[in-house]
Amino acid sequence: MERLSTLGNAFRYLAWLQIEPRARREALVNMEGHLAQALAKAAAPNPRYFPL
């Protein structure tokens, strides 16, 4: 989950640096995909985690 979130944030920063609208949009789409995957993974139950 942390890696996907980090990738999403990296694409957000990349979008800020892009000058071309097409490149900015592509970075934002990648950001959205990675953050959605991170959110889905965080919401899914982890079978290896046993709360006390």
Buried (B, 14 or more C-beta within 10 A) or exposed (E): BEEBBEBBBBBBEBBEEBEEEEEBEBBBEBBEBBBEBBBEBEEEEEEEEEEE
